[in-house]
């Protein structure tokens, strides 16, 4: 059986504090994208996540990028 390939692309919401609130916003974006594309994952699915951060020079100087 061929592998199913489902790709979701989202834009990360602007960072807000507290950090858990921001994480919930990310989760909401993912759920919305899943519903729009009718994508479903099972517990046995293996997922690959790619993150691309587009930061200006000044932003990259002020953010701890590896923790984003």
DSSP file (Angstrom, degrees, kcal/mol; ACC not computed):
  #  RESIDUE AA STRUCTURE BP1 BP2  ACC     N-H-->O    O-->H-N    N-H-->O    O-->H-N    TCO  KAPPA ALPHA  PHI   PSI    X-CA   Y-CA   Z-CA
    1    1 A X              0   0    0      0, 0.0     3,-0.1     0, 0.0     2,-0.1   0.000 360.0 360.0 360.0 132.6    0.0    0.0    0.0
    2    2 A X        -     0   0    0      1,-0.1     2,-0.2     0, 0.0     0, 0.0  -0.352 360.0 -99.5 -70.3 150.7    1.4    3.4   -0.9
    3    3 A X        -     0   0    0      1,-0.1     2,-0.4    -2,-0.1    -1,-0.1  -0.453  32.5-124.3 -68.8 140.2    2.0    6.0    1.7
    4    4 A X        -     0   0    0     -2,-0.2     2,-0.5    -3,-0.1    -1,-0.1  -0.683  23.9-157.3 -80.0 139.2   -0.6    8.6    2.2
    5    5 A X        +     0   0    0     -2,-0.4     2,-0.5     2,-0.0    -2,-0.0  -0.960  17.9 169.2-122.9 116.2    0.8   12.1    1.9
    6    6 A X        -     0   0    0     -2,-0.5     2,-0.5     2,-0.0    -2,-0.0  -0.984  11.5-167.8-126.7 121.3   -1.1   14.9    3.5
    7    7 A X        -     0   0    0     -2,-0.5     2,-0.4     2,-0.0    -2,-0.0  -0.920   2.9-169.7-112.0 131.7    0.6   18.3    3.8
    8    8 A X        -     0   0    0     -2,-0.5     2,-0.5     2,-0.0    26,-0.1  -0.965   2.4-166.8-116.0 136.4   -0.7   21.1    5.9
    9    9 A X        +     0   0    0     -2,-0.4     2,-0.3    24,-0.1    -2,-0.0  -0.989  14.9 166.6-123.0 126.6    0.7   24.6    5.7
   10   10 A X        -     0   0    0     -2,-0.5     2,-0.5     3,-0.0    20,-0.1  -0.931  34.2-124.7-132.9 158.9   -0.1   27.2    8.3
   11   11 A X        -     0   0    0     -2,-0.3     2,-0.2    18,-0.0    18,-0.0  -0.913  35.0-119.0 -99.8 129.8    1.3   30.6    9.2
   12   12 A X        -     0   0    0     -2,-0.5     3,-0.1     1,-0.1    14,-0.1  -0.467  30.9-116.5 -67.0 135.0    2.3   30.8   12.9
   13   13 A X        -     0   0    0      9,-0.2     3,-0.1    -2,-0.2    -1,-0.1  -0.316  43.2 -81.9 -66.1 156.6    0.3   33.3   14.8
   14   14 A X        -     0   0    0      1,-0.1    -1,-0.1    -2,-0.0     2,-0.0  -0.322  59.1 -95.4 -58.1 139.6    2.1   36.3   16.2
   15   15 A X        +     0   0    0     -3,-0.1     2,-0.3     8,-0.0    -1,-0.1  -0.328  49.9 178.0 -62.3 134.8    3.7   35.4   19.5
   16   16 A X        -     0   0    0      2,-0.1     6,-0.5     3,-0.1     2,-0.3  -0.952  25.7 -84.4-133.1 155.6    1.7   36.3   22.6
   17   17 A X  S    S+     0   0    0     -2,-0.3     2,-0.2     4,-0.1     0, 0.0  -0.807  99.5  50.3-104.7 152.2    2.2   35.7   26.3
   18   18 A X  S >> S-     0   0    0     -2,-0.3     4,-1.3     0, 0.0     3,-1.3   0.624  83.4-133.7 -68.7 160.5    1.8   33.6   28.2
   19   19 A X  H 3> S+     0   0    0      1,-0.3     4,-2.2     2,-0.2     5,-0.2   0.817 102.3  59.8 -54.7 -37.1    3.5   31.0   26.0
   20   20 A X  H 3> S+     0   0    0      1,-0.2     4,-2.0     2,-0.2    -1,-0.3   0.829 100.7  55.6 -65.4 -30.2    0.7   28.4   26.4
   21   21 A X  H <> S+     0   0    0     -3,-1.3     4,-1.8     2,-0.2    -1,-0.2   0.919 108.0  48.7 -64.7 -42.6   -1.8   30.9   24.9
   22   22 A X  H  X S+     0   0    0     -4,-1.3     4,-2.1    -6,-0.5    -2,-0.2   0.906 109.1  52.8 -62.1 -42.7    0.4   31.1   21.8
   23   23 A X  H  X S+     0   0    0     -4,-2.2     4,-2.3     1,-0.2    -1,-0.2   0.884 107.3  52.0 -61.7 -38.9    0.7   27.3   21.7
   24   24 A X  H  X S+     0   0    0     -4,-2.0     4,-2.4     2,-0.2    -1,-0.2   0.877 107.0  53.1 -65.0 -37.2   -3.1   27.1   21.8
   25   25 A X  H  X S+     0   0    0     -4,-1.8     4,-1.9     2,-0.2    -2,-0.2   0.897 108.6  49.8 -64.2 -39.7   -3.3   29.5   18.9
   26   26 A X  H  X S+     0   0    0     -4,-2.1     4,-2.2     2,-0.2    -2,-0.2   0.938 109.7  51.2 -61.9 -46.3   -1.0   27.4   16.9
   27   27 A X  H  X S+     0   0    0     -4,-2.3     4,-2.6     1,-0.2    -2,-0.2   0.905 108.1  52.0 -58.1 -43.1   -3.1   24.3   17.6
   28   28 A X  H  X S+     0   0    0     -4,-2.4     4,-2.4     1,-0.2    -1,-0.2   0.888 108.2  51.8 -61.2 -39.6   -6.2   26.1   16.5
   29   29 A X  H  X S+     0   0    0     -4,-1.9     4,-2.3     2,-0.2    -1,-0.2   0.905 110.8  47.8 -63.2 -41.9   -4.5   27.0   13.2
   30   30 A X  H  X S+     0   0    0     -4,-2.2     4,-2.5     2,-0.2    -2,-0.2   0.933 111.8  48.9 -65.3 -46.4   -3.5   23.4   12.6
   31   31 A X  H  X S+     0   0    0     -4,-2.6     4,-2.3     1,-0.2    -2,-0.2   0.908 111.6  50.1 -60.6 -42.7   -7.1   22.1   13.4
   32   32 A X  H  X S+     0   0    0     -4,-2.4     4,-2.3     1,-0.2    -1,-0.2   0.923 111.0  48.6 -62.1 -44.7   -8.6   24.7   11.0
   33   33 A X  H  X S+     0   0    0     -4,-2.3     4,-1.8     1,-0.2    -2,-0.2   0.888 110.0  52.8 -63.1 -39.3   -6.2   23.7    8.2
   34   34 A X  H  X>S+     0   0    0     -4,-2.5     5,-2.1     1,-0.2     4,-0.9   0.932 110.8  46.6 -61.0 -46.1   -7.0   20.0    8.8
   35   35 A X  H ><5S+     0   0    0     -4,-2.3     3,-0.5     1,-0.2    -2,-0.2   0.909 110.5  52.1 -64.6 -42.1  -10.7   20.7    8.5
   36   36 A X  H 3<5S+     0   0    0     -4,-2.3    -1,-0.2     1,-0.2    -2,-0.2   0.856 119.5  35.2 -63.9 -35.0  -10.4   22.8    5.4
   37   37 A X  H 3<5S-     0   0    0     -4,-1.8    -1,-0.2    -5,-0.2    -2,-0.2   0.424 105.7-125.1 -98.0  -0.3   -8.3   20.1    3.6
   38   38 A X  T <<5 +     0   0    0     -4,-0.9     2,-0.4    -3,-0.5    -3,-0.2   0.926  51.7 163.8  53.7  48.8  -10.2   17.2    5.1
   39   39 A X      < -     0   0    0     -5,-2.1     2,-0.4    -6,-0.2    -1,-0.2  -0.834  15.3-176.7-100.1 132.5   -6.9   15.7    6.4
   40   40 A X        -     0   0    0     -2,-0.4     2,-0.3    -5,-0.0    -5,-0.0  -0.990   7.9-159.7-130.6 139.6   -7.0   13.0    9.1
   41   41 A X        -     0   0    0     -2,-0.4     2,-0.2     4,-0.0     6,-0.0  -0.877   7.3-146.5-115.0 149.5   -4.2   11.3   10.9
   42   42 A X    >   -     0   0    0     -2,-0.3     3,-1.4     1,-0.1    -2,-0.0  -0.698  31.7-106.6-106.6 165.8   -4.2    8.0   12.7
   43   43 A X  T 3  S+     0   0    0      1,-0.3    -1,-0.1    -2,-0.2    -2,-0.0   0.788 120.3  53.9 -61.4 -26.7   -2.1    7.1   15.8
   44   44 A X  T 3  S+     0   0    0      2,-0.1    -1,-0.3     0, 0.0     2,-0.1   0.553  83.7 110.4 -87.3  -6.9    0.1    4.9   13.6
   45   45 A X    <   -     0   0    0     -3,-1.4     2,-0.5     1,-0.1    -4,-0.0  -0.421  63.5-139.3 -67.2 140.9    0.9    7.7   11.1
   46   46 A X        -     0   0    0     -2,-0.1     2,-0.4     2,-0.0    -2,-0.1  -0.905  21.4-154.8-101.9 128.4    4.5    9.0   11.2
   47   47 A X        -     0   0    0     -2,-0.5     2,-0.5     2,-0.0    -6,-0.0  -0.805  12.3-159.6-109.7 144.1    4.6   12.8   10.8
   48   48 A X        -     0   0    0     -2,-0.4     2,-0.5     2,-0.0    -2,-0.0  -0.983  12.6-161.9-117.5 130.5    7.3   15.0    9.5
   49   49 A X        -     0   0    0     -2,-0.5     2,-0.4     2,-0.0    -2,-0.0  -0.956   6.2-172.1-118.9 127.4    7.2   18.6   10.6
   50   50 A X        -     0   0    0     -2,-0.5     2,-0.5     2,-0.0    -2,-0.0  -0.966   5.2-165.3-117.0 133.5    9.1   21.4    8.8
   51   51 A X        -     0   0    0     -2,-0.4     2,-0.5     2,-0.0    -2,-0.0  -0.976   5.1-171.4-122.2 128.1    9.2   24.9   10.2
   52   52 A X        -     0   0    0     -2,-0.5     2,-0.6     2,-0.0    -2,-0.0  -0.969   7.3-163.2-119.2 116.2   10.3   27.9    8.2
   53   53 A X        -     0   0    0     -2,-0.5     2,-0.8     2,-0.0    -2,-0.0  -0.874   4.1-161.3-101.4 124.9   10.8   31.1   10.2
   54   54 A X        +     0   0    0     -2,-0.6     2,-0.4     0, 0.0    -2,-0.0  -0.874  25.6 164.6-105.5 100.4   10.9   34.3    8.2
   55   55 A X        -     0   0    0     -2,-0.8    -2,-0.0     4,-0.0     2,-0.0  -0.916  34.5-125.9-119.8 142.4   12.5   36.9   10.6
   56   56 A X     >  -     0   0    0     -2,-0.4     4,-2.5     1,-0.1     5,-0.2  -0.292  38.8-100.1 -72.0 169.3   13.9   40.2    9.8
   57   57 A X  H  > S+     0   0    0      1,-0.2     4,-1.1     2,-0.2    -1,-0.1   0.911 125.2  48.9 -59.1 -42.3   17.5   40.9   11.0
   58   58 A X  H  > S+     0   0    0      1,-0.2     4,-0.8     2,-0.2    -1,-0.2   0.889 110.9  50.3 -67.8 -37.1   16.2   42.9   14.0
   59   59 A X  H >> S+     0   0    0      1,-0.2     4,-1.3     2,-0.2     3,-0.9   0.912 107.3  53.6 -65.3 -40.7   13.8   40.1   14.9
   60   60 A X  H 3< S+     0   0    0     -4,-2.5     5,-0.3     1,-0.3    -1,-0.2   0.763 105.8  54.9 -67.3 -22.5   16.5   37.4   14.7
   61   61 A X  H 3< S+     0   0    0     -4,-1.1    -1,-0.3    -3,-0.2    -2,-0.2   0.731 114.3  39.3 -78.9 -22.2   18.6   39.5   17.1
   62   62 A X  H << S+     0   0    0     -3,-0.9     2,-0.4    -4,-0.8    -2,-0.2   0.540 102.8  75.8-106.9  -9.3   15.8   39.6   19.7
   63   63 A X  S  < S-     0   0    0     -4,-1.3     2,-1.5    -5,-0.1     3,-0.1  -0.840  74.8-129.9-110.4 143.0   14.3   36.1   19.6
   64   64 A X    >   -     0   0    0     -2,-0.4     3,-1.7     1,-0.2     4,-0.4  -0.704  32.9-170.4 -82.6  87.9   15.6   32.9   20.9
   65   65 A X  G >  S+     0   0    0     -2,-1.5     3,-1.6     1,-0.3    -1,-0.2   0.823  75.3  58.4 -60.2 -39.9   15.1   31.1   17.6
   66   66 A X  G 3  S+     0   0    0      1,-0.3    -1,-0.3     2,-0.1    -2,-0.1   0.713 106.8  50.8 -66.9 -17.0   15.7   27.5   18.7
   67   67 A X  G <         0   0    0     -3,-1.7    -1,-0.3     1,-0.2    -2,-0.2   0.458 360.0 360.0 -96.1  -1.8   12.9   27.9   21.3
   68   68 A X    <         0   0    0     -3,-1.6    -1,-0.2    -4,-0.4    -2,-0.1   0.487 360.0 360.0 -74.3 360.0   10.4   29.2   18.8
